[in-house]
Amino acid sequence: MGPLNPLNDPAVIYLRAMLGVRLDRLREDGDRDAGASAIEWAIITAILALIAITIGAVIQRLITTKANSIKTE
């Protein structure tokens, strides 16, 4: 028995087909709402970036506080 190819899994084939259909629809209808859609994506991306930066800063602060509390005698 040879190595299994995960790309031949029925679920992956189905997802690739559904993505292909959606991409075709976007290519056909993309010109109508392209401006509004781009602005929406930019806002969503900015919000997600702010959330990621905030979480990173909180984690860094917690790690720094914990590291500074370790006694090194």
Phi and psi in degrees as a GROMACS rama.xvg file:
@    title "Ramachandran Plot"
@    xaxis  label "Phi"
@    yaxis  label "Psi"
@TYPE xy
-80.9837  176.908  GLY-2
-66.7844  144.956  PRO-3
-79.2511  139.266  LEU-4
-100.971  111.481  ASN-5
-65.8622  -17.7892  PRO-6
-74.4288  -14.1221  LEU-7
-92.6704  3.81375  ASN-8
-66.8073  137.695  ASP-9
-57.9371  -35.6082  PRO-10
-66.1171  -39.3719  ALA-11
-68.4183  -40.6906  VAL-12
-61.5894  -43.1329  ILE-13
-62.7239  -46.751  TYR-14
-62.2361  -39.6348  LEU-15
-64.446  -38.4914  ARG-16
-66.1707  -42.7376  ALA-17
-65.8669  -40.4126  MET-18
-64.2322  -37.7817  LEU-19
-62.2029  -42.1023  GLY-20
-64.0294  -44.8988  VAL-21
-64.2139  -40.8857  ARG-22
-64.362  -39.1896  LEU-23
-62.3282  -41.8512  ASP-24
-63.487  -41.8694  ARG-25
-64.6122  -37.0489  LEU-26
-66.5582  -36.7426  ARG-27
-73.3311  -43.0815  GLU-28
-100.267  5.68503  ASP-29
-64.2292  -27.7645  GLY-30
-75.9417  -25.0937  ASP-31
-66.2008  -51.7304  ARG-32
-116.007  29.4591  ASP-33
-64.4874  -39.6254  ALA-34
-66.4768  -49.3032  GLY-35
-65.1148  -39.8611  ALA-36
-65.2477  -40.6438  SER-37
-64.3218  -40.224  ALA-38
-65.7867  -42.6003  ILE-39
-61.4184  -43.6216  GLU-40
-65.4567  -37.3101  TRP-41
-64.7569  -40.9653  ALA-42
-66.277  -45.3305  ILE-43
-61.2573  -43.3587  ILE-44
-63.6762  -41.2194  THR-45
-64.0561  -41.8393  ALA-46
-64.1772  -44.5264  ILE-47
-64.689  -37.0616  LEU-48
-65.0404  -41.5751  ALA-49
-63.6575  -40.4056  LEU-50
-63.2551  -44.7808  ILE-51
-63.5154  -42.7846  ALA-52
-64.7769  -40.963  ILE-53
-64.0006  -45.596  THR-54
-62.908  -41.4792  ILE-55
-62.1463  -41.7857  GLY-56
-65.7602  -40.8931  ALA-57
-64.1488  -45.009  VAL-58
-62.6401  -43.4784  ILE-59
-61.6892  -42.7413  GLN-60
-63.5228  -43.2597  ARG-61
-63.5869  -42.6534  LEU-62
-66.0017  -42.7868  ILE-63
-63.4745  -43.751  THR-64
-61.4548  -45.5404  THR-65
-65.4209  -40.4467  LYS-66
-66.2416  -37.7937  ALA-67
-71.4003  -21.1498  ASN-68
-84.6618  -6.01123  SER-69
-77.0136  128.53  ILE-70
-83.6098  130.727  LYS-71
-120.225  64.6811  THR-72
